[in-house]
Each structure stands twice: as structure tokens, then as C-alpha cells.
Amino acid sequence: MPRAPRRRAIRLVIAVLLTITNLGGAAVVFALAAFVVPLPGGDENRVRLLNLAVLAAYVPSAVVVGTVWGVRRQGRIDSWLTENRPATDQEKTALLKTPDFYAWMHIALWGAASLLFGAINAPSHVGRAALVVVIVAITGVTVAALSFLIVERRIRPITRAALASGLPARRKAGHVSVRVTMAWLLGTGAAASGLMLSGLMAIVLGDDATTFDQLGATMISLGAVIILVGGLVTFLAARATADPIRALRKGFDRVGRGKLKTWVDIDDGTEIGELQAGFNDMVAGLREREQLRDLFGRHVGVDVARAAVAGGVQLGGEVREVTVLFVDVMGSTTMATELDPTEVVTLLNRFFDVVIDVVHTHGGWINKFEGDAALAIWGAPVEVADRNARALAAARVLSERLRAEVPEIAAGVGISGGPVVSGNVGSADRYEYTVIGDPVNEAARLTSVAKEHPERCVANAALLSEADSEAGNWIEREPLTVRGRTTETRIAVPRA
């Protein structure tokens, strides 16, 4: 949000630019009226001096009146800056109408000038007076167009601050087409109309003293003014439209590169301002979706989240060959009774940090956390090459790291493998991706066995046959019958 000194600087720049614009317009009017208008009648030097004297008195007065008028109005609509608060909808609407105010103010002041100069030239020659009225009026319209574009551009820092909290709820948005059309009408169309009226009046109201040379000089002079001023007004109008569109294009480029913290300033009162606000709303929605997808991925796993986003969610499952790792904390009941709940959570988070890091490093997927236990899968929801070797290596490294990094906790690790049914289980309103099958049960049983072995890690030895070089890091022990089984299971533990 601009501070008060910035606001004063903006006012000063506007006052200086508008003063220069009005002085330039006054100089053009005097030059055309005194030296170009092809209706000499009367004492030219006397009329010329009279016009110059009135001009010298009127212009400073009009500049002072316009400056005071504009500053007082501006002070009423940007008081929120000094009060360090968001602008109200009424203040936002008034701020967006500021360029219109300055344009109409200039039309009023220059309209009064046209009547004044017409009155002082009428006694010498009616034709001259009519032409002067036209020249002053057309110049005033052109200056009003320039003032609109200058003010609109210079107050944009304040407009950005005001509209940072959004567009006003009830407002009548301007139109880009109206801005461009009015720029042409006021900058070129009005001046061209003045050119035609000057020629018409020279013919209808002129006298025999009017020559084709004088008429030609008038046409050339007014034509040059039309080209220069009309070009300037058109350029400013084009910039007023092109600058925010350029900022939007850069914003879209940043969003396309994944930078979802992108934000564009709202500083336009036309449909472009609505487009800027819509862009910010769109990016906010994308940012929220990305956060939800990130949270979704953290809860169910990146691969499951990606599959759900790509193909939707279907209840049911498919048979897959997987390798399962189950890790469970020993003595969790005692830990829960002896430690404060927050200490238990902190300790378990350290424990699971190691589990997640090891599993992900070895290409596995954490299927679920069950209190103080975790289930990891290789082979679902996506295929994993060398799943047995990866799972066995993960189990071995996990046992070592848990002893080194979380010595307060002892845990058993069990590994098994085989066919399971994997898929979404639940209802359309609440479901989870899981794996169901004998390998899951066996891994949990082997975890209980591991708690009784010094290595704290036991695997079904059948996995070693498809574990390549990782098999050399394991050694078989005596077969045993795990709980819930009637036949013996070959087991293996990491080599010492």
C-alpha cells in the first residue's frame, strides 16, 4: 500500500503534467487564433494583444482552480491511505472515476474559456469569434482526453493498493472499447471536426480578404495538430490497455512454470480489471487444488493420488505380486503409560521419519500407519523392478538406522511377499487404497518373530531367490511355524 509521501508525489506529478498539458493547449490556441485564422478584419495587432492579455490572466487562474479542485476531491477519496486501512467500496468506486472527473473538469474550464474568447473577439469580427470558439473548444476536448489518460496512468499505484482487497461489489465497469473509441473521438475525431468547421466557417462567414493561402495555412496547421495530438492520445490509450495485458501475460507464463504464488495488481477500471481479478481468483483456486493434492498425496501416497487424479476412483481391486514390509514398535503400551502424550507423539514422529525416508529411498510406498506400526508395499499401486531386493535392503537398513537414530524405541521388522488384492476399499463417500492377502498377514506375524531375535528383522527366506546380490546380506535360520499357520516357514535375518 502506498504511503502518504508516495501519495503526495503522485499528486505533484499529476499537477505538473496537467499544467504542462494545459499550457501547451493554450499556446496552440493562441498561435492558431493570432496567426493562422484566415479572417483578419479589424485591427489585428490590437485583437492579438487583447487575446494574449486575457489568455495570460485566464490560464493561471484556471490552473489554480483546477489544481485546488482536483486535490480537494482526491483528498476525500484516498484518506484511507493516511488512516492505514483498506479502502471502502465507495472509495474504490470514486477512485476509479477520478480520470472521468479530471476530464469533465477540463471540459468545463475550457468550455468557459471558449465562451470568453468568443466574446472578446466578436466585436472585431463575428467570423473570427466563431473560429476562435471552435478552436478553443476542440483544444479543450483534446486536453481533456489527455488529462484522462495521464491521470488514469499516474494513479495506478494508488489504484493497486485500493483494489488489493478486491473490486467494489457494486460498480459499473468501464469498457476497453469505449476507452479506445473515446480516445480516437477526443484526440482525433474532435480535432478533425474542428478542421472541417474552420474551413466551413471561413467560407460561410469570411470576407473577400480571406485568401486560399490563408485557408491553406489554416488547414495545414490544424492538420499538424491533429496528427501530433491525435497520435499522442492514441499512444497513451494503447499503453493504458497494453500494460496490464502484458502483466497478465507474464503472470500466465509464471503460472505455466508452476509458480502458483503469482499475483497481478488490479489497477484498471475496465474489463481488464475484472480479468486481473479473475486471474488472481484462478491462481488462488489452482494454489488450493495443489495444496489439496499435496495433502492427498501425503495421506494416500503420491502414486495412489496420481492414479486417482488421472483416472478417477473406482471401488474394487486387482491381484498383484507384491513384497510387504511391516514394522511395529516394541513395548508401546509401556511407553504410553510412562511418557507424556506429547513426548510419545514426538518420539513416534522421529520413528516414522526414519521409516518413511528408508522406504521411499528404496522405491517403496507407505500404505498405512496403524498406531505405532507401519505397512510398506513394493509392487502396488505401480510395478517396482527388483521389488524383493529393494524391500529386503530397506528392511536391513531400517533396522540399522532405527537403532542408531531412535535408540529410545525398539521395533521389529517383518518381510513377506506374494499375491495380494490391491485397490480402493470402502464406499463412494469414504474409502482407502489398501492391500489384502496372506503376505500382509505373514509380514505382521514375522514382525512378532523379529521382536524375539537380536537382529530385530526377519524375512521369509523364499524372497532371497529373487533378490539378486541383496541375498548375500542375509542368512537363513531354522524354519518355524508362525502364529496362525500349520506349516513351517523358512526365515532369514540380516548377516551380522
C-alpha positions in Angstrom: 0.0 0.0 0.0 1.5 3.4 -0.9 2.4 5.6 2.0 1.4 9.2 2.4 4.6 10.6 0.9 4.0 8.4 -2.2 0.5 9.8 -2.5 1.8 13.4 -2.3 4.4 12.6 -5.0 1.6 11.2 -7.3 -0.4 14.3 -6.8 2.5 16.5 -7.6 3.4 14.6 -10.8 -0.3 14.8 -11.9 -0.4 18.6 -11.2 2.8 19.2 -13.1 1.8 17.1 -16.1 -1.6 18.6 -16.3 -0.2 22.1 -16.1 2.2 21.4 -18.9 -0.7 19.9 -21.0 -2.9 23.0 -20.4 -0.1 25.4 -21.1 0.6 23.6 -24.3 -3.0 23.7 -25.3 -3.2 27.4 -24.5 -0.1 28.0 -26.7 -1.6 26.1 -29.6 -4.9 28.1 -29.2 -3.1 31.5 -29.2 -0.8 30.6 -32.1 -3.8 29.4 -34.2 -6.1 32.3 -33.2 -3.5 35.0 -33.6 -1.5 33.9 -36.6 -3.4 31.3 -38.6 -7.1 32.1 -38.5 -7.8 33.5 -42.0 -10.2 36.3 -41.0 -8.2 39.4 -40.4 -10.9 42.1 -40.2 -10.2 45.0 -37.9 -7.0 45.9 -36.0 -5.1 42.6 -35.9 -2.4 43.8 -33.5 -5.0 45.2 -31.1 -7.0 41.9 -31.1 -3.9 39.9 -30.9 -2.7 41.8 -27.7 -6.2 41.6 -26.2 -6.3 37.8 -26.7 -2.8 37.5 -25.2 -3.7 39.6 -22.2 -6.9 37.6 -21.5 -5.0 34.3 -22.0 -2.3 35.4 -19.6 -4.9 36.1 -17.0 -7.2 33.2 -17.6 -4.7 30.3 -17.8 -3.0 30.8 -14.4 -6.5 31.2 -12.8 -7.8 28.1 -14.5 -4.7 26.1 -13.4 -5.1 27.2 -9.8 -8.8 26.4 -9.8 -8.3 23.0 -11.4 -5.5 22.1 -9.1 -7.3 23.0 -6.0 -10.5 21.4 -7.2 -8.7 18.1 -8.0 -6.6 18.0 -4.8 -9.6 18.6 -2.6 -11.6 15.8 -4.3 -8.6 13.4 -4.2 -8.1 14.1 -0.5 -11.7 13.0 0.1 -11.3 9.6 -1.7 -7.8 8.5 -0.6 -8.0 9.3 3.1 -7.8 5.5 3.7 -4.1 5.7 2.8 -3.2 8.0 5.7 -5.6 6.2 8.0 -3.8 2.9 7.1 -7.0 1.0 6.4 -8.5 -0.8 3.4 -10.5 1.3 1.0 -14.2 1.0 1.2 -16.3 0.1 -1.9 -17.5 3.7 -2.1 -13.9 5.0 -2.0 -12.8 2.4 -4.6 -15.6 3.4 -7.0 -14.8 7.1 -6.5 -11.1 6.4 -7.2 -11.9 4.6 -10.4 -14.0 7.6 -11.5 -11.1 10.0 -10.9 -9.9 10.1 -14.5 -13.5 10.9 -15.6 -13.6 13.7 -13.0 -10.5 15.3 -14.4 -11.7 15.0 -18.0 -15.0 16.7 -17.2 -13.3 19.4 -15.1 -11.1 20.3 -18.1 -14.1 20.3 -20.4 -15.8 22.8 -18.1 -12.8 25.1 -17.7 -12.0 25.0 -21.5 -15.7 25.5 -22.3 -15.7 28.6 -20.2 -12.6 29.8 -22.0 -14.1 29.2 -25.4 -17.1 31.4 -24.5 -14.8 34.1 -23.0 -12.5 34.3 -26.1 -15.5 34.2 -28.4 -17.0 37.2 -26.6 -13.8 39.3 -26.7 -13.3 38.5 -30.5 -16.9 39.1 -31.5 -16.7 42.9 -31.7 -13.9 42.8 -34.1 -15.2 40.1 -36.4 -18.0 37.5 -36.0 -16.3 35.0 -38.2 -13.1 35.3 -36.2 -15.0 34.9 -32.9 -16.8 31.8 -34.2 -13.5 30.2 -35.3 -11.8 31.0 -32.0 -14.7 29.4 -30.1 -14.3 26.2 -32.2 -10.5 26.2 -31.8 -10.7 26.7 -28.1 -13.4 24.1 -27.6 -11.7 21.5 -29.7 -8.4 22.1 -28.0 -10.2 21.8 -24.6 -11.7 18.4 -25.6 -8.3 17.2 -26.7 -6.7 18.4 -23.4 -9.5 16.7 -21.5 -8.7 13.4 -23.3 -5.0 13.7 -22.5 -5.8 14.6 -18.8 -8.0 11.4 -18.6 -5.2 9.2 -19.8 -2.5 11.0 -17.7 -4.5 10.7 -14.5 -5.5 7.1 -15.1 -1.9 6.1 -15.6 -0.4 8.1 -12.7 -2.9 7.0 -10.1 -2.3 3.3 -10.8 -0.1 2.8 -7.7 -3.0 4.1 -5.5 -5.5 2.0 -7.6 -3.4 -1.1 -7.0 -3.4 -0.5 -3.2 -7.2 0.2 -3.2 -8.1 -2.8 -5.3 -5.7 -5.2 -3.5 -8.7 -6.3 -1.4 -10.9 -6.8 -4.5 -13.1 -4.8 -6.9 -16.0 -2.9 -5.4 -19.1 -5.1 -5.0 -21.4 -2.8 -6.9 -20.0 -0.9 -9.8 -20.5 -0.3 -13.5 -17.3 -1.4 -15.1 -15.8 0.6 -18.0 -15.2 -0.9 -21.4 -12.0 -1.1 -23.3 -13.9 -0.5 -26.5 -15.3 2.8 -25.0 -11.8 3.9 -23.9 -10.3 3.3 -27.3 -13.2 4.9 -29.2 -13.3 7.9 -26.9 -9.5 8.3 -27.3 -10.0 8.5 -31.1 -13.0 10.7 -30.9 -11.5 13.2 -28.4 -7.9 13.1 -29.7 -8.5 12.8 -33.5 -12.2 12.9 -34.3 -12.9 16.2 -32.5 -9.8 17.9 -33.9 -10.7 16.7 -37.4 -14.3 18.1 -36.9 -12.8 21.4 -35.8 -10.7 21.4 -39.0 -13.8 20.9 -41.1 -15.8 23.5 -39.2 -12.9 26.0 -39.6 -13.0 25.6 -43.3 -16.8 25.8 -43.4 -16.8 29.0 -41.3 -14.1 30.5 -43.4 -16.3 30.0 -46.5 -19.6 31.0 -45.0 -18.5 33.8 -42.6 -15.4 35.0 -44.4 -14.9 38.1 -46.4 -13.1 38.9 -49.6 -9.9 39.4 -47.6 -9.7 35.7 -47.0 -7.3 34.1 -49.5 -6.7 30.5 -50.4 -3.2 30.8 -49.0 -4.6 31.7 -45.6 -7.1 29.0 -45.8 -4.4 26.5 -46.8 -2.2 27.6 -43.9 -5.1 27.0 -41.5 -5.7 23.5 -42.8 -2.0 22.6 -42.7 -1.6 24.0 -39.1 -4.7 22.2 -37.8 -3.8 19.0 -39.7 -0.4 19.0 -38.0 -2.0 19.5 -34.6 -4.4 16.6 -35.3 -1.5 14.2 -36.3 0.6 15.1 -33.3 -2.0 15.3 -30.6 -4.2 12.5 -32.0 -1.1 10.2 -32.2 -0.2 11.0 -28.6 -3.7 10.4 -27.3 -3.9 7.1 -29.3 -0.5 6.0 -28.0 -1.5 6.7 -24.3 -4.8 4.9 -24.8 -3.0 1.9 -26.3 -0.5 1.9 -23.4 -3.3 2.0 -20.9 -4.6 -1.2 -22.4 -1.4 -2.9 -23.3 0.5 -2.5 -20.0 -2.0 -4.6 -17.8 -2.3 -7.2 -20.6 1.5 -7.5 -20.7 1.5 -8.0 -16.9 -1.2 -10.7 -17.3 0.7 -12.5 -20.0 3.8 -12.6 -17.7 1.6 -13.8 -14.9 0.3 -16.7 -17.1 3.9 -17.5 -18.0 4.8 -17.8 -14.4 1.8 -20.0 -13.6 2.7 -22.2 -16.6 6.1 -22.7 -15.0 4.4 -23.9 -11.8 4.8 -20.6 -9.8 1.4 -20.6 -8.1 2.3 -17.7 -5.7 1.9 -15.4 -8.7 -0.3 -12.3 -8.2 -1.1 -9.5 -10.6 -2.0 -6.0 -9.4 -5.6 -4.8 -10.1 -5.2 -1.3 -11.4 -7.7 -0.9 -14.3 -11.4 0.1 -14.1 -12.4 -1.7 -17.3 -13.0 -5.3 -18.2 -9.2 -5.7 -17.9 -9.5 -5.0 -14.1 -12.1 -7.8 -14.0 -9.7 -10.0 -15.9 -6.9 -9.2 -13.4 -9.2 -10.1 -10.5 -10.3 -13.3 -12.3 -6.7 -14.2 -12.9 -5.9 -13.8 -9.1 -9.0 -15.9 -8.3 -8.0 -18.6 -10.7 -4.4 -18.8 -9.3 -5.8 -18.9 -5.8 -8.0 -21.8 -6.9 -5.1 -23.6 -8.5 -3.0 -23.0 -5.4 -5.7 -24.5 -3.2 -6.1 -27.5 -5.5 -2.3 -28.0 -5.4 -2.4 -27.9 -1.6 -5.2 -30.4 -1.6 -3.4 -32.7 -4.0 -0.2 -32.4 -1.9 -2.2 -33.3 1.3 -4.0 -36.1 -0.6 -0.6 -37.4 -1.7 0.8 -37.3 1.8 -2.2 -39.2 3.1 -2.6 -41.9 0.5 0.8 -41.8 -1.3 1.9 -39.9 -4.4 1.3 -42.9 -6.8 -2.2 -43.5 -5.5 -3.1 -39.8 -5.7 -1.7 -39.6 -9.2 -3.8 -42.6 -10.3 -6.9 -41.1 -8.7 -6.5 -37.8 -10.4 -5.7 -39.3 -13.8 -8.5 -42.0 -13.9 -10.9 -41.2 -11.1 -11.7 -43.5 -8.2 -13.2 -47.0 -8.7 -14.0 -49.3 -5.8 -12.6 -52.8 -6.1 -9.2 -54.3 -6.7 -6.8 -56.4 -8.7 -4.4 -59.2 -8.0 -0.8 -58.1 -7.8 2.5 -59.7 -6.8 4.0 -57.5 -4.1 6.6 -57.5 -1.3 5.4 -56.4 2.1 7.3 -54.8 5.0 5.7 -54.4 8.4 7.4 -52.6 11.2 6.0 -52.4 14.8 7.2 -50.7 17.9 8.0 -52.9 20.9 6.7 -52.0 24.3 4.4 -49.3 23.1 2.0 -49.8 25.9 4.7 -49.2 28.5 5.9 -46.2 26.6 2.4 -44.7 26.6 2.0 -45.1 30.3 5.4 -43.8 31.3 5.7 -40.8 28.9 3.6 -37.7 28.4 1.3 -37.9 25.4 3.2 -35.1 23.6 6.5 -36.9 24.2 5.0 -40.1 22.8 3.9 -38.3 19.6 7.3 -36.6 19.2 9.1 -39.9 19.6 6.8 -41.7 17.2 7.2 -38.9 14.6 11.0 -39.4 14.8 10.4 -43.1 14.4 8.2 -42.7 11.3 10.5 -40.1 9.8 13.2 -42.8 9.5 10.7 -45.4 8.3 9.3 -43.1 5.5 12.8 -42.0 4.4 14.1 -45.6 4.1 11.0 -46.9 2.4 10.9 -44.0 -0.2 14.7 -44.2 -0.8 14.3 -47.9 -1.7 11.3 -47.3 -4.0 8.5 -48.4 -1.7 5.2 -47.0 -0.8 3.8 -46.4 2.7 0.3 -47.9 2.6 -0.8 -47.0 6.1 0.1 -46.2 9.7 -1.6 -48.3 12.4 -0.9 -46.6 15.7 2.8 -47.4 16.3 3.1 -49.6 13.2 3.6 -49.0 9.5 2.9 -51.1 6.4 5.0 -50.6 3.3 4.5 -52.1 -0.1 6.6 -52.8 -3.2 4.7 -53.6 -6.4 1.4 -51.7 -5.8 -0.2 -49.4 -6.9 2.6 -49.4 -9.5 5.1 -52.1 -10.6 8.5 -51.9 -9.0 11.5 -53.6 -10.6 13.6 -55.8 -8.2 10.9 -55.4 -5.5 12.3 -58.3 -3.4 15.8 -56.9 -3.4 14.6 -53.3 -2.6 12.3 -54.5 0.2 15.0 -56.6 1.8 17.6 -53.9 1.6 15.1 -51.4 3.1 14.4 -53.8 6.0 18.0 -54.3 6.7 18.9 -50.5 6.5 15.8 -49.6 8.5 16.8 -51.9 11.4 20.3 -50.3 11.5 19.0 -46.7 11.3 16.3 -47.2 13.9 18.9 -48.5 16.4 21.2 -45.6 15.6 18.8 -42.7 15.2 15.9 -43.6 17.6 17.6 -45.7 20.3 14.7 -45.0 22.7 12.5 -47.2 20.6 12.9 -50.9 19.7 11.0 -52.2 16.8 10.5 -55.5 14.9 10.6 -55.6 11.1 8.9 -58.4 9.1 9.1 -59.0 5.3 7.0 -61.3 3.1 5.8 -61.4 -0.4 3.3 -63.0 -2.8 -0.1 -62.3 -4.5 -2.5 -59.8 -2.9 -5.6 -57.9 -3.9 -4.9 -54.2 -4.1 -7.4 -51.4 -4.7 -9.9 -49.0 -3.1 -11.9 -50.4 -0.3 -14.9 -48.7 1.4 -17.8 -46.7 -0.1 -18.1 -43.8 -2.6 -18.1 -41.4 0.4 -15.2 -42.8 2.3 -12.6 -45.2 1.0 -8.9 -46.0 1.2 -6.4 -47.8 -1.0 -5.1 -50.9 0.6 -3.7 -54.4 0.0 -5.3 -57.6 1.3 -3.8 -61.0 1.3 -1.7 -63.6 3.1 1.7 -61.8 2.6 0.3 -58.9 4.7 -0.7 -61.2 7.5 2.6 -63.1 7.3 4.7 -60.0 7.4 2.8 -58.9 10.6 3.4 -62.4 12.1 7.1 -62.2 11.2 7.3 -58.9 12.9 6.3 -60.6 16.1 9.0 -63.2 15.5 11.6 -60.4 14.8 11.0 -58.9 18.3 12.4 -62.2 19.7 15.6 -62.1 17.5 18.6 -59.9 18.3 18.6 -58.7 14.7 15.0 -57.4 15.1 14.4 -58.1 11.4 13.0 -61.4 9.9 12.1 -62.1 6.3 10.5 -65.1 4.5 13.6 -66.8 3.1 11.7 -67.5 -0.1 12.3 -63.9 -1.1 16.1 -64.4 -1.3 15.8 -66.4 -4.5 14.7 -63.3 -6.4 16.8 -60.8 -4.5 20.0 -60.9 -6.6 23.0 -59.5 -4.8 21.0 -58.4 -1.8 20.5 -62.1 -0.9 24.2 -62.2 0.2 23.4 -59.8 3.0 21.0 -62.3 4.6 21.4 -65.7 6.3 18.8 -68.4 6.8 17.8 -69.6 10.3 15.9 -72.6 11.4 12.4 -72.8 9.9 9.5 -72.1 12.3 5.7 -72.2 12.4 4.3 -68.7 12.8 1.1 -67.9 14.6 -2.0 -68.9 12.6 -0.1 -71.3 10.3 0.1 -75.1 10.3 3.2 -75.4 8.2 6.7 -74.2 8.8 8.1 -71.0 7.2 11.7 -70.6 6.1 13.1 -67.4 7.7 16.2 -65.3 7.1 17.8 -62.5 9.1 20.5 -59.9 8.1 24.1 -61.0 8.4 25.9 -59.6 11.4 
